[in-house]
Amino acid sequence: MPATKPKTKSGKKRKVKKVMEEFKDGSLKSGKDGKGGKVKSRKQAIAIALSESGQSRRKKPAKKK
């Protein structure tokens, strides 16, 4: 049976889109409550977006022993 990708909810997609738009505008800040400096790295912006939407907490398959 082929492995399938888990589907994300539309609310999570909207949150990622919102954060990436903030990054493109230059208004995305790092740190708790956005008190840090501007985010300059696209990779960091993606990490923030996944964290805020809760997709980074998705369960990962257990390692085979």
Helices and strands as residue ranges (DSSP letters): H 10-25, G 32-34, H 42-53, G 55-57
